[in-house]
């Protein structure tokens, strides 16, 4: 079964819109795990517009499943991850001020930099993952950095699937097959939803984990958080 890690950035966005502590981010993280979620993902950004650095510290004490911190490995982010020591760190090449992630790493151009950062995290017992597009030489470049896993950037798949083009899965299948051959673990995320997750899961060999936030929280507005978490779990079996 592929693990479901729930990204709770949108809960933090809602909280920050009014100040105070409603909704309570920590309680939501606890509830998601109690509902069956197998991990909690956060993606703090330098301006702390949703997840705050203190949230990352506070969550460490209450996440008893997998704790995944995503972000661009700038100095403050690296320091935060080394302080919190999550289960996994996912390296994402976000530009400062980006609304959301929009591309994977160029693992060839940034190979030396990524290798250095990955080695630092691994020395501290933190599993590493690199956000990548489903491109063969980017997968090969990821392997050369020494990363434990890759996270396939799935926006292109989700877009094509919504248009009825199921052939959009093909680059991801090829990328997953190569990752498996190279001994890389496979995660995936971005724009995965209840509509497309089962098809994606069924076609990606060796898919270990998906990280889902925006769609899951949006769907929960209509269907309820407990219900939605379990709907994902059923589709990921």
N, CA, C and O of each residue as an XYZ file, in Angstrom:
948
protein
N       0.843     -1.206      0.000
C       0.000      0.000      0.000
C       0.872      1.247      0.000
O       1.840      1.329      0.755
N       0.539      2.199     -0.829
C       1.229      3.489     -0.874
C       0.801      4.335      0.322
O      -0.389      4.439      0.618
N       1.766      4.938      1.006
C       1.451      5.761      2.173
C       0.891      7.122      1.767
O       1.271      7.691      0.744
N      -0.017      7.625      2.591
C      -0.603      8.953      2.401
C      -0.031      9.908      3.442
O      -0.254      9.745      4.641
N       0.710     10.904      2.966
C       1.168     11.985      3.828
C       0.345     13.223      3.500
O       0.287     13.641      2.344
N      -0.284     13.802      4.494
C      -1.189     14.939      4.274
C      -0.442     16.244      4.515
O       0.094     16.483      5.597
N      -0.420     17.079      3.488
C       0.195     18.400      3.591
C      -0.806     19.353      4.246
O      -1.914     19.535      3.741
N      -0.417     19.956      5.365
C      -1.350     20.796      6.133
C      -1.075     22.291      5.965
O      -1.495     23.094      6.797
N      -0.381     22.663      4.907
C      -0.148     24.088      4.643
C      -1.435     24.893      4.592
O      -1.495     26.003      5.121
N      -2.473     24.337      3.955
C      -3.718     25.095      3.784
C      -4.420     25.341      5.113
O      -5.133     26.334      5.260
N      -4.231     24.462      6.069
C      -4.771     24.698      7.408
C      -4.090     25.911      8.023
O      -4.738     26.746      8.654
N      -2.781     26.002      7.833
C      -2.034     27.151      8.348
C      -2.447     28.440      7.637
O      -2.519     29.499      8.260
N      -2.715     28.352      6.341
C      -3.168     29.527      5.590
C      -4.471     30.063      6.167
O      -4.628     31.269      6.357
N      -5.405     29.155      6.444
C      -6.688     29.550      7.009
C      -6.510     30.158      8.393
O      -7.127     31.177      8.704
N      -5.688     29.558      9.214
C      -5.406     30.104     10.550
C      -4.830     31.514     10.466
O      -5.257     32.418     11.183
N      -3.862     31.682      9.586
C      -3.163     32.960      9.495
C      -4.052     34.078      8.951
O      -3.784     35.260      9.170
N      -5.117     33.691      8.235
C      -5.998     34.706      7.649
C      -6.693     35.558      8.702
O      -7.041     36.710      8.442
N      -6.896     34.990      9.900
C      -7.574     35.730     10.961
C      -6.698     35.970     12.184
O      -7.113     36.659     13.116
N      -5.496     35.410     12.191
C      -4.691     35.486     13.395
C      -5.210     34.469     14.404
O      -6.125     33.702     14.104
N      -4.638     34.462     15.575
C      -5.086     33.510     16.584
C      -4.701     32.093     16.235
O      -3.707     31.861     15.546
N      -5.490     31.142     16.712
C      -5.132     29.740     16.548
C      -6.315     28.892     16.098
O      -6.463     27.746     16.523
N      -7.154     29.460     15.235
C      -8.301     28.726     14.689
C      -8.193     28.738     13.165
O      -8.168     29.806     12.552
N      -8.130     27.542     12.547
C      -8.089     26.212     13.157
C      -6.728     25.917     13.804
O      -5.700     26.482     13.433
N      -6.767     25.022     14.771
C      -5.577     24.643     15.523
C      -4.768     23.648     14.694
O      -5.173     22.497     14.527
N      -3.633     24.090     14.181
C      -2.818     23.276     13.286
C      -2.380     21.968     13.934
O      -2.395     20.916     13.295
N      -1.993     22.038     15.200
C      -1.516     20.835     15.883
C      -2.638     19.830     16.079
O      -2.434     18.627     15.911
N      -3.827     20.319     16.436
C      -4.967     19.412     16.602
C      -5.324     18.752     15.277
O      -5.637     17.562     15.238
N      -5.277     19.521     14.192
C      -5.573     18.944     12.878
C      -4.570     17.845     12.543
O      -4.955     16.792     12.036
N      -3.291     18.081     12.820
C      -2.274     17.059     12.554
C      -2.538     15.798     13.371
O      -2.410     14.685     12.861
N      -2.904     15.974     14.631
C      -3.239     14.827     15.483
C      -4.446     14.086     14.925
O      -4.442     12.858     14.842
N      -5.483     14.837     14.541
C      -6.709     14.225     14.012
C      -6.436     13.455     12.726
O      -6.932     12.341     12.553
N      -5.652     14.038     11.822
C      -5.349     13.354     10.554
C      -4.696     12.003     10.828
O      -5.031     11.010     10.182
N      -3.783     11.959     11.763
C      -3.134     10.688     12.107
C      -4.128      9.718     12.743
O      -4.096      8.520     12.464
N      -5.002     10.232     13.590
C      -6.022      9.379     14.201
C      -7.007      8.850     13.169
O      -7.555      7.760     13.337
N      -7.237      9.612     12.103
C      -8.146      9.191     11.038
C      -7.499      8.157     10.117
O      -8.179      7.577      9.271
N      -6.196      7.920     10.270
C      -5.506      6.923      9.464
C      -4.405      7.463      8.573
O      -3.688      6.686      7.943
N      -4.254      8.793      8.505
C      -3.178      9.366      7.705
C      -1.828      8.847      8.180
O      -1.576      8.748      9.381
N      -0.971      8.521      7.236
C       0.296      7.860      7.569
C       1.485      8.813      7.595
O       2.632      8.383      7.719
N       1.212     10.089      7.479
C       2.281     11.074      7.549
C       1.722     12.483      7.518
O       0.592     12.717      7.091
N       2.542     13.415      7.983
C       2.218     14.835      7.936
C       3.331     15.536      7.174
O       4.512     15.367      7.478
N       2.940     16.324      6.181
C       3.890     17.104      5.386
C       3.661     18.584      5.618
O       2.520     19.039      5.700
N       4.745     19.333      5.725
C       4.668     20.794      5.750
C       5.696     21.350      4.778
O       6.707     20.713      4.482
N       5.415     22.548      4.291
C       6.325     23.213      3.359
C       6.480     24.664      3.801
O       5.844     25.553      3.236
N       7.317     24.910      4.801
C       7.529     26.294      5.248
C       8.276     27.091      4.192
O       9.210     26.592      3.564
N       7.855     28.336      4.002
C       8.550     29.220      3.074
C       9.160     30.387      3.838
O       8.750     30.672      4.963
N      10.138     31.066      3.237
C      10.870     32.100      3.974
C       9.986     33.189      4.578
O      10.311     33.727      5.636
N       8.860     33.525      3.913
C       7.990     34.585      4.448
C       6.996     34.050      5.482
O       6.235     34.826      6.061
N       6.993     32.732      5.722
C       6.118     32.095      6.718
C       4.647     32.466      6.510
O       3.905     32.656      7.473
N       4.237     32.565      5.244
C       2.868     32.996      4.966
C       1.822     31.932      5.303
O       0.636     32.243      5.418
N       2.248     30.702      5.460
C       1.322     29.671      5.955
C       1.997     28.932      7.117
O       1.784     29.293      8.275
N       2.791     27.925      6.836
C       3.516     27.239      7.908
C       4.618     28.150      8.447
O       5.427     28.685      7.689
N       4.634     28.314      9.750
C       5.688     29.098     10.399
C       6.790     28.152     10.862
O       6.554     26.963     11.079
N       7.977     28.687     11.008
C       9.085     27.852     11.472
C       8.779     27.276     12.856
O       9.171     26.147     13.154
N       8.091     28.030     13.692
C       7.735     27.507     15.004
C       6.751     26.351     14.889
O       6.773     25.439     15.715
N       5.884     26.375     13.871
C       4.988     25.235     13.641
C       5.792     23.957     13.431
O       5.450     22.899     13.958
N       6.861     24.073     12.656
C       7.690     22.898     12.382
C       8.259     22.328     13.675
O       8.326     21.112     13.856
N       8.664     23.215     14.562
C       9.210     22.764     15.849
C       8.113     22.125     16.706
O       8.330     21.084     17.325
N       6.936     22.755     16.737
C       5.835     22.257     17.565
C       5.302     20.910     17.064
O       4.918     20.052     17.858
N       5.284     20.738     15.751
C       4.763     19.495     15.179
C       5.641     18.295     15.505
O       5.155     17.165     15.571
N       6.915     18.535     15.706
C       7.835     17.438     15.986
C       7.363     16.593     17.166
O       7.539     15.375     17.171
N       6.769     17.232     18.153
C       6.363     16.525     19.369
C       5.088     15.707     19.186
O       4.816     14.806     19.980
N       4.304     16.008     18.151
C       3.000     15.337     18.047
C       2.844     14.472     16.786
O       1.855     13.751     16.656
N       3.796     14.537     15.870
C       3.716     13.670     14.688
C       4.366     12.331     15.029
O       5.583     12.241     15.188
N       3.535     11.291     15.140
C       4.038      9.969     15.514
C       4.053      9.016     14.320
O       4.415      7.848     14.461
N       3.662      9.511     13.148
C       3.740      8.713     11.918
C       5.007      9.156     11.188
O       6.084      9.126     11.784
N       4.920      9.561      9.940
C       6.062     10.116      9.219
C       5.964     11.631      9.208
O       4.891     12.194      8.993
N       7.077     12.273      9.437
C       7.132     13.736      9.415
C       8.012     14.144      8.237
O       9.200     13.823      8.192
N       7.409     14.858      7.283
C       8.091     15.255      6.054
C       8.105     16.779      5.967
O       7.049     17.410      5.959
N       9.290     17.365      5.903
C       9.422     18.809      5.726
C       9.968     19.075      4.332
O      11.035     18.580      3.970
N       9.227     19.862      3.549
C       9.613     20.217      2.190
C      10.141     21.647      2.154
O       9.768     22.484      2.976
N      11.015     21.911      1.187
C      11.432     23.285      0.987
C      12.733     23.415      0.229
O      13.425     22.435     -0.042
N      13.044     24.656     -0.105
C      14.288     24.990     -0.780
C      15.400     25.027      0.269
O      15.291     25.767      1.247
N      16.461     24.251      0.087
C      17.475     24.137      1.134
C      18.401     25.346      1.253
O      19.611     25.242      1.056
N      17.811     26.485      1.576
C      18.595     27.659      1.936
C      19.007     27.521      3.399
O      18.546     26.618      4.096
N      19.871     28.414      3.857
C      20.483     28.237      5.178
C      19.450     28.100      6.302
O      19.560     27.195      7.128
N      18.456     28.981      6.343
C      17.475     28.921      7.430
C      16.686     27.622      7.397
O      16.367     27.055      8.443
N      16.369     27.149      6.186
C      15.629     25.890      6.039
C      16.487     24.722      6.509
O      16.008     23.855      7.240
N      17.734     24.693      6.102
C      18.632     23.618      6.525
C      18.745     23.580      8.043
O      18.680     22.510      8.649
N      18.912     24.741      8.651
C      19.020     24.810     10.114
C      17.752     24.285     10.775
O      17.823     23.565     11.772
N      16.580     24.644     10.220
C      15.311     24.198     10.781
C      15.184     22.677     10.703
O      14.791     22.035     11.677
N      15.511     22.113      9.569
C      15.389     20.661      9.388
C      16.342     19.927     10.328
O      15.967     18.920     10.929
N      17.558     20.419     10.456
C      18.516     19.772     11.353
C      18.071     19.876     12.806
O      18.366     18.993     13.612
N      17.365     20.950     13.141
C      16.831     21.095     14.498
C      15.676     20.133     14.735
O      15.607     19.492     15.784
N      14.769     20.029     13.767
C      13.555     19.218     13.947
C      13.796     17.730     13.696
O      13.096     16.881     14.249
N      14.776     17.421     12.868
C      15.080     16.026     12.514
C      13.823     15.226     12.147
O      13.474     14.267     12.835
N      13.145     15.622     11.063
C      11.962     14.873     10.615
C      12.365     13.520     10.042
O      13.550     13.226      9.882
N      11.372     12.710      9.738
C      11.634     11.426      9.092
C      12.277     11.646      7.725
O      13.195     10.932      7.321
N      11.759     12.662      7.028
C      12.174     12.893      5.639
C      12.232     14.385      5.357
O      11.410     15.157      5.852
N      13.210     14.779      4.557
C      13.244     16.127      4.011
C      13.130     16.010      2.496
O      13.833     15.220      1.866
N      12.226     16.815      1.920
C      12.033     16.827      0.471
C      12.541     18.162     -0.060
O      12.043     19.221      0.321
N      13.525     18.103     -0.935
C      14.155     19.311     -1.456
C      13.415     19.786     -2.698
O      13.287     19.057     -3.682
N      12.925     21.034     -2.633
C      12.101     21.611     -3.696
C      12.721     22.933     -4.131
O      13.041     23.763     -3.280
N      12.900     23.154     -5.442
C      13.578     24.367     -5.910
C      12.656     25.575     -6.032
O      12.579     26.187     -7.098
N      11.962     25.921     -4.966
C      11.046     27.050     -5.011
C      11.791     28.373     -5.074
O      12.775     28.576     -4.363
N      11.319     29.264     -5.925
C      11.800     30.640     -5.887
C      11.155     31.346     -4.704
O      10.038     31.010     -4.311
N      11.852     32.322     -4.138
C      11.282     33.106     -3.045
C      10.030     33.811     -3.546
O      10.053     34.456     -4.594
N       8.932     33.688     -2.796
C       7.679     34.320     -3.173
C       6.812     33.491     -4.093
O       5.717     33.925     -4.451
N       7.264     32.310     -4.487
C       6.461     31.459     -5.363
C       5.159     31.071     -4.678
O       5.154     30.763     -3.486
N       4.061     31.082     -5.414
C       2.764     30.711     -4.849
C       2.751     29.229     -4.513
O       2.268     28.821     -3.457
N       3.290     28.431     -5.430
C       3.372     26.994     -5.208
C       4.522     26.442     -6.031
O       5.111     27.161     -6.837
N       4.840     25.191     -5.837
C       5.934     24.581     -6.588
C       5.565     24.510     -8.068
O       4.416     24.238     -8.414
N       6.545     24.756     -8.938
C       6.237     24.818    -10.362
C       7.196     24.026    -11.239
O       7.019     23.992    -12.457
N       8.202     23.391    -10.658
C       9.151     22.605    -11.443
C      10.012     21.770    -10.514
O      10.177     22.081     -9.334
N      10.555     20.702    -11.077
C      11.503     19.900    -10.328
C      12.917     20.445    -10.473
O      13.150     21.398    -11.216
N      13.852     19.838     -9.764
C      15.255     20.234     -9.827
C      15.877     19.860    -11.160
O      15.521     18.847    -11.762
N      16.808     20.683    -11.614
C      17.756     20.265    -12.637
C      18.871     19.558    -11.870
O      19.789     20.200    -11.361
N      18.784     18.257    -11.794
C      19.710     17.491    -10.956
C      21.088     17.338    -11.589
O      22.026     16.886    -10.931
N      21.216     17.711    -12.858
C      22.519     17.701    -13.521
C      23.256     18.994    -13.198
O      24.399     18.971    -12.741
N      22.598     20.113    -13.437
C      23.202     21.423    -13.183
C      23.503     21.626    -11.699
O      24.517     22.227    -11.344
N      22.621     21.123    -10.835
C      22.739     21.361     -9.386
C      23.281     20.152     -8.631
O      23.115     20.047     -7.416
N      23.925     19.249     -9.349
C      24.332     17.983     -8.735
C      25.269     18.163     -7.544
O      25.064     17.537     -6.504
N      26.278     18.995     -7.676
C      27.243     19.192     -6.602
C      26.574     19.789     -5.366
O      26.800     19.342     -4.241
N      25.748     20.804     -5.599
C      25.042     21.459     -4.495
C      24.114     20.487     -3.780
O      24.120     20.409     -2.551
N      23.321     19.748     -4.542
C      22.379     18.809     -3.952
C      23.108     17.705     -3.189
O      22.675     17.298     -2.111
N      24.197     17.231     -3.742
C      24.976     16.180     -3.079
C      25.455     16.640     -1.714
O      25.366     15.896     -0.737
N      25.960     17.856     -1.643
C      26.459     18.402     -0.374
C      25.347     18.511      0.661
O      25.533     18.132      1.817
N      24.198     19.025      0.251
C      23.067     19.198      1.166
C      22.550     17.833      1.631
O      22.290     17.629      2.817
N      22.406     16.911      0.688
C      21.892     15.575      1.006
C      22.796     14.857      1.996
O      22.316     14.217      2.932
N      24.090     14.961      1.791
C      25.021     14.312      2.710
C      24.884     14.856      4.126
O      24.993     14.107      5.097
N      24.644     16.166      4.243
C      24.471     16.764      5.571
C      23.221     16.213      6.261
O      23.259     15.889      7.448
N      22.140     16.108      5.535
C      20.915     15.568      6.130
C      21.078     14.085      6.480
O      20.661     13.644      7.551
N      21.678     13.335      5.585
C      21.847     11.904      5.844
C      22.768     11.639      7.029
O      22.567     10.672      7.764
N      23.776     12.488      7.222
C      24.647     12.345      8.397
C      23.865     12.503      9.693
O      24.272     12.009     10.744
N      22.736     13.200      9.603
C      21.893     13.429     10.774
C      20.693     12.482     10.819
O      19.743     12.712     11.567
N      20.741     11.425     10.021
C      19.710     10.389     10.082
C      18.389     10.762      9.463
O      17.355     10.198      9.823
N      18.400     11.710      8.529
C      17.163     12.169      7.893
C      17.106     11.630      6.463
O      18.024     11.854      5.675
N      16.032     10.925      6.134
C      15.846     10.424      4.773
C      15.652     11.599      3.816
O      14.992     12.582      4.154
N      16.229     11.490      2.625
C      16.166     12.599      1.673
C      15.369     12.230      0.428
O      15.353     11.080     -0.009
N      14.715     13.232     -0.123
C      13.969     13.075     -1.369
C      14.148     14.348     -2.193
O      14.187     15.448     -1.642
N      14.255     14.197     -3.512
C      14.413     15.336     -4.421
C      13.186     15.437     -5.321
O      12.769     14.448     -5.924
N      12.620     16.615     -5.408
C      11.469     16.911     -6.265
C      11.951     16.986     -7.714
O      12.783     17.831     -8.044
N      11.437     16.107     -8.582
C      11.919     16.049     -9.964
C      10.773     15.895    -10.958
O       9.720     15.340    -10.645
N      11.011     16.402    -12.160
C      10.104     16.146    -13.274
C      10.374     14.735    -13.808
O      11.460     14.195    -13.597
N       9.400     14.136    -14.495
C       9.581     12.765    -15.002
C      10.415     12.741    -16.281
O       9.926     12.410    -17.361
N      11.689     13.103    -16.126
C      12.620     13.173    -17.252
C      13.789     12.246    -16.935
O      14.356     12.305    -15.844
N      14.139     11.404    -17.874
C      15.103     10.341    -17.619
C      16.436     10.857    -17.069
O      16.935     10.322    -16.078
N      17.022     11.886    -17.692
C      18.335     12.318    -17.218
C      18.256     13.037    -15.880
O      19.258     13.133    -15.171
N      17.063     13.551    -15.519
C      16.894     14.145    -14.197
C      16.838     13.054    -13.120
O      17.313     13.245    -12.001
N      16.251     11.913    -13.479
C      16.229     10.772    -12.556
C      17.652     10.239    -12.367
O      18.070      9.953    -11.245
N      18.386     10.111    -13.467
C      19.767      9.642    -13.393
C      20.627     10.619    -12.583
O      21.480     10.204    -11.798
N      20.392     11.922    -12.783
C      21.119     12.925    -12.010
C      20.796     12.846    -10.533
O      21.674     13.039     -9.693
N      19.546     12.563    -10.209
C      19.152     12.415     -8.803
C      19.905     11.263     -8.154
O      20.358     11.366     -7.014
N      20.032     10.177     -8.883
C      20.758      9.020     -8.344
C      22.192      9.396     -7.981
O      22.712      8.947     -6.960
N      22.823     10.208     -8.802
C      24.222     10.579     -8.574
C      24.406     11.489     -7.362
O      25.519     11.610     -6.850
N      23.344     12.125     -6.900
C      23.453     12.972     -5.704
C      23.510     12.152     -4.424
O      23.915     12.658     -3.378
N      23.103     10.877     -4.502
C      23.055     10.044     -3.312
C      21.748     10.097     -2.560
O      21.647      9.556     -1.460
N      20.725     10.750     -3.138
C      19.435     10.847     -2.450
C      18.809      9.468     -2.239
O      19.065      8.530     -2.994
N      17.990      9.368     -1.204
C      17.284      8.108     -0.931
C      16.092      7.919     -1.851
O      15.808      6.809     -2.303
N      15.394      9.024     -2.124
C      14.164      8.959     -2.911
C      14.078     10.151     -3.861
O      14.822     11.125     -3.746
N      13.147     10.038     -4.798
C      12.708     11.175     -5.588
C      11.223     11.386     -5.319
O      10.515     10.453     -4.938
N      10.758     12.606     -5.519
C       9.321     12.871     -5.526
C       8.949     13.360     -6.914
O       9.394     14.428     -7.336
N       8.140     12.591     -7.626
C       7.713     12.966     -8.966
C       6.728     14.136     -8.899
O       5.731     14.088     -8.179
N       7.028     15.171     -9.652
C       6.185     16.368     -9.728
C       5.037     16.077    -10.689
O       5.257     15.957    -11.894
N       3.818     15.962    -10.172
C       2.710     15.371    -10.931
C       1.722     16.369    -11.527
O       0.641     15.967    -11.959
N       2.056     17.643    -11.563
C       1.114     18.623    -12.125
C       0.764     18.303    -13.578
O      -0.404     18.367    -13.960
N       1.757     17.961    -14.381
C       1.496     17.697    -15.797
C       0.551     16.507    -15.959
O      -0.360     16.544    -16.785
N       0.768     15.457    -15.174
C      -0.145     14.306    -15.219
C      -1.563     14.723    -14.862
O      -2.510     14.379    -15.569
N      -1.714     15.470    -13.759
C      -3.044     15.869    -13.295
C      -3.758     16.714    -14.339
O      -4.961     16.559    -14.554
N      -3.023     17.603    -14.985
C      -3.611     18.456    -16.021
C      -4.125     17.621    -17.191
O      -5.252     17.811    -17.649
N      -3.298     16.703    -17.667
C      -3.701     15.867    -18.803
C      -4.847     14.937    -18.430
O      -5.751     14.710    -19.234
N      -4.813     14.403    -17.231
C      -5.876     13.494    -16.788
C      -7.219     14.220    -16.751
O      -8.245     13.657    -17.133
N      -7.211     15.472    -16.289
C      -8.445     16.261    -16.223
C      -9.020     16.530    -17.617
O     -10.223     16.744    -17.770
N      -8.151     16.516    -18.626
C      -8.593     16.707    -20.012
C      -9.030     15.401    -20.666
O      -9.469     15.387    -21.816
N      -8.903     14.300    -19.917
C      -9.273     12.994    -20.448
C      -8.143     12.280    -21.152
O      -8.358     11.244    -21.781
N      -6.931     12.825    -21.053
C      -5.783     12.227    -21.725
C      -5.004     11.348    -20.753
O      -4.112     11.830    -20.055
N      -5.333     10.082    -20.708
C      -4.661      9.175    -19.784
C      -3.239      8.840    -20.223
O      -2.465      8.275    -19.449
N      -2.894      9.185    -21.458
C      -1.522      8.961    -21.916
C      -0.534      9.852    -21.182
O       0.674      9.633    -21.276
N      -1.016     10.842    -20.460
C      -0.143     11.696    -19.670
C       0.590     10.944    -18.573
O       1.526     11.474    -17.976
N       0.176      9.723    -18.306
C       0.845      8.906    -17.282
C       2.147      8.307    -17.799
O       3.001      7.922    -17.000
N       2.317      8.219    -19.113
C       3.444      7.466    -19.669
C       4.816      7.963    -19.216
O       5.657      7.140    -18.854
N       5.080      9.272    -19.219
C       6.402      9.711    -18.747
C       6.659      9.333    -17.289
O       7.802      9.100    -16.896
N       5.605      9.272    -16.501
C       5.742      8.928    -15.083
C       6.019      7.439    -14.903
O       6.780      7.045    -14.019
N       5.401      6.623    -15.738
C       5.673      5.184    -15.696
C       7.137      4.922    -16.046
O       7.819      4.145    -15.377
N       7.608      5.583    -17.107
C       8.998      5.404    -17.525
C       9.965      5.902    -16.452
O      10.993      5.277    -16.192
N       9.626      7.031    -15.834
C      10.474      7.580    -14.776
C      10.519      6.642    -13.578
O      11.577      6.437    -12.985
N       9.381      6.079    -13.226
C       9.321      5.158    -12.090
C      10.099      3.874    -12.380
O      10.796      3.357    -11.508
N       9.979      3.368    -13.593
C      10.718      2.158    -13.953
C      12.218      2.391    -13.840
O      12.947      1.536    -13.335
N      12.684      3.555    -14.312
C      14.105      3.869    -14.216
C      14.529      4.032    -12.759
O      15.583      3.542    -12.356
N      13.702      4.724    -11.969
C      14.024      4.908    -10.545
C      14.145      3.565     -9.835
O      15.046      3.358     -9.022
N      13.233      2.662    -10.151
C      13.300      1.325     -9.555
C      14.592      0.611     -9.945
O      15.224     -0.036     -9.110
N      14.981      0.728    -11.202
C      16.215      0.095    -11.673
C      17.443      0.669    -10.962
O      18.418     -0.041    -10.717
N      17.381      1.968    -10.633
C      18.501      2.649     -9.998
C      18.495      2.519     -8.477
O      19.433      2.951     -7.806
N      17.435      1.923     -7.939
C      17.349      1.752     -6.496
C      16.893      2.984     -5.745
O      17.181      3.130     -4.558
N      16.183      3.875     -6.423
C      15.641      5.061     -5.794
C      14.210      4.809     -5.338
O      13.413      4.250     -6.091
N      13.873      5.212     -4.118
C      12.492      5.163     -3.672
C      11.679      6.225     -4.402
O      12.222      7.242     -4.832
N      10.379      5.987     -4.542
C       9.531      6.891     -5.328
C       8.398      7.455     -4.478
O       7.584      6.714     -3.927
N       8.365      8.778     -4.384
C       7.233      9.520     -3.838
C       6.608     10.319     -4.976
O       7.169     10.387     -6.070
N       5.457     10.918     -4.724
C       4.826     11.748     -5.755
C       3.947     12.796     -5.093
O       3.446     12.603     -3.985
N       3.771     13.907     -5.794
C       2.893     14.935     -5.266
C       2.728     16.120     -6.192
O       3.575     16.376     -7.047
N       1.658     16.827     -6.023
C       1.240     18.072     -6.672
C       0.034     17.812     -7.578
O       0.131     17.136     -8.602
N      -1.090     18.366     -7.168
C      -2.362     18.291     -7.896
C      -2.956     16.885     -7.975
O      -3.861     16.642     -8.774
N      -2.461     15.968     -7.164
C      -3.139     14.680     -7.036
C      -4.411     14.879     -6.234
O      -4.448     15.689     -5.308
N      -5.460     14.137     -6.591
C      -6.775     14.348     -5.988
C      -7.539     13.034     -5.947
O      -7.059     12.013     -6.440
N      -8.724     13.061     -5.360
C      -9.563     11.864     -5.352
C      -9.914     11.418     -6.763
O     -10.149     10.231     -6.991
N      -9.956     12.338     -7.705
C     -10.307     11.992     -9.086
C      -9.208     11.190     -9.781
O      -9.500     10.282    -10.560
N      -7.950     11.521     -9.502
C      -6.878     10.921    -10.301
C      -5.933      9.991     -9.540
O      -5.109      9.312    -10.153
N      -6.044      9.954     -8.205
C      -5.042      9.247     -7.404
C      -5.027      7.740     -7.655
O      -3.957      7.132     -7.687
N      -6.184      7.139     -7.831
C      -6.212      5.683     -8.003
C      -5.566      5.277     -9.315
O      -4.809      4.308     -9.365
N      -5.861      6.014    -10.376
C      -5.253      5.715    -11.681
C      -3.747      5.882    -11.604
O      -3.003      5.056    -12.133
N      -3.289      6.942    -10.950
C      -1.851      7.165    -10.820
C      -1.197      6.025    -10.052
O      -0.192      5.464    -10.489
N      -1.771      5.692     -8.919
C      -1.232      4.618     -8.080
C      -1.152      3.296     -8.835
O      -0.151      2.586     -8.739
N      -2.194      2.963     -9.580
C      -2.248      1.681    -10.270
C      -1.216      1.563    -11.387
O      -0.879      0.455    -11.806
N      -0.717      2.688    -11.868
C       0.192      2.668    -13.009
C       1.653      2.951    -12.670
O       2.521      2.834    -13.535
N       1.931      3.319    -11.437
C       3.296      3.668    -11.054
C       3.898      2.553    -10.211
O       3.518      2.388     -9.052
N       4.828      1.786    -10.768
C       5.419      0.674    -10.012
C       6.319      1.186     -8.885
O       7.161      2.061     -9.087
N       6.119      0.621     -7.706
C       6.992      0.965     -6.585
C       6.689      2.295     -5.929
O       7.564      2.863     -5.275
N       5.475      2.811     -6.081
C       5.120      4.095     -5.473
C       5.005      3.934     -3.957
O       4.130      3.221     -3.466
N       5.889      4.597     -3.225
C       5.960      4.430     -1.775
C       5.061      5.396     -1.017
O       4.480      5.035      0.007
N       4.946      6.626     -1.518
C       4.273      7.658     -0.728
C       3.757      8.767     -1.642
O       4.407      9.129     -2.623
N       2.584      9.299     -1.311
C       2.099     10.510     -1.969
C       1.886     11.576     -0.911
O       1.479     11.287      0.214
N       2.166     12.809     -1.289
C       1.944     13.953     -0.417
C       0.847     14.803     -1.047
O       1.002     15.309     -2.159
N      -0.264     14.956     -0.327
C      -1.434     15.637     -0.894
C      -1.949     16.667      0.105
O      -2.170     16.359      1.276
N      -2.135     17.879     -0.370
C      -2.593     18.941      0.513
C      -3.767     19.717     -0.031
O      -4.878     19.608      0.487
N      -3.537     20.503     -1.072
C      -4.566     21.438     -1.553
C      -5.864     20.725     -1.906
O      -6.936     21.127     -1.452
N      -5.779     19.672     -2.709
C      -6.989     18.965     -3.125
C      -7.669     18.316     -1.929
O      -8.886     18.413     -1.775
N      -6.886     17.656     -1.083
C      -7.467     16.935      0.052
C      -8.209     17.887      0.995
O      -9.327     17.589      1.417
N      -7.607     19.012      1.323
C      -8.258     19.963      2.226
C      -9.477     20.562      1.562
O     -10.490     20.783      2.225
N      -9.408     20.834      0.258
C     -10.569     21.374     -0.463
C     -11.710     20.364     -0.496
O     -12.868     20.723     -0.282
N     -11.387     19.108     -0.761
C     -12.411     18.062     -0.778
C     -13.029     17.876      0.605
O     -14.214     17.564      0.727
N     -12.220     18.071      1.641
C     -12.704     17.896      3.008
C     -13.738     18.952      3.392
O     -14.533     18.722      4.303
N     -13.747     20.093      2.727
C     -14.760     21.121      2.995
C     -16.160     20.593      2.714
O     -17.125     20.986      3.370
N     -16.262     19.701      1.736
C     -17.559     19.140      1.373
C     -17.821     17.785      2.030
O     -18.949     17.472      2.411
N     -16.754     16.985      2.156
C     -16.933     15.591      2.550
C     -16.476     15.276      3.968
O     -16.766     14.196      4.483
N     -15.767     16.199      4.603
C     -15.266     15.963      5.950
C     -13.870     15.363      5.929
O     -13.567     14.510      5.094
N     -13.016     15.810      6.854
C     -11.619     15.413      6.846
C     -11.432     13.920      7.095
O     -10.661     13.268      6.391
N     -12.115     13.384      8.069
C     -12.005     11.953      8.377
C     -12.389     11.128      7.155
O     -11.674     10.203      6.770
N     -13.521     11.468      6.550
C     -14.012     10.740      5.385
C     -13.030     10.811      4.226
O     -12.750      9.793      3.593
N     -12.506     11.989      3.941
C     -11.610     12.170      2.804
C     -10.295     11.416      3.004
O      -9.810     10.765      2.078
N      -9.721     11.496      4.190
C      -8.487     10.753      4.468
C      -8.700      9.271      4.171
O      -7.853      8.641      3.538
N      -9.802      8.719      4.614
C     -10.053      7.290      4.396
C     -10.410      6.967      2.955
O     -10.153      5.855      2.494
N     -10.993      7.909      2.239
C     -11.239      7.704      0.812
C      -9.916      7.593      0.057
O      -9.777      6.754     -0.833
N      -8.945      8.434      0.409
C      -7.613      8.327     -0.188
C      -6.955      7.004      0.164
O      -6.382      6.343     -0.703
N      -7.032      6.615      1.422
C      -6.416      5.364      1.845
C      -6.979      4.176      1.072
O      -6.236      3.264      0.708
N      -8.279      4.181      0.822
C      -8.899      3.096      0.059
C      -8.407      3.067     -1.373
O      -8.199      1.994     -1.939
N      -8.216      4.247     -1.968
C      -7.753      4.313     -3.347
C      -6.275      3.974     -3.494
O      -5.814      3.638     -4.585
N      -5.536      4.064     -2.396
C      -4.102      3.791     -2.428
C      -3.747      2.347     -2.079
O      -2.571      1.983     -2.067
N      -4.742      1.535     -1.799
C      -4.472      0.142     -1.461
C      -3.887     -0.617     -2.648
O      -3.598     -1.808     -2.538
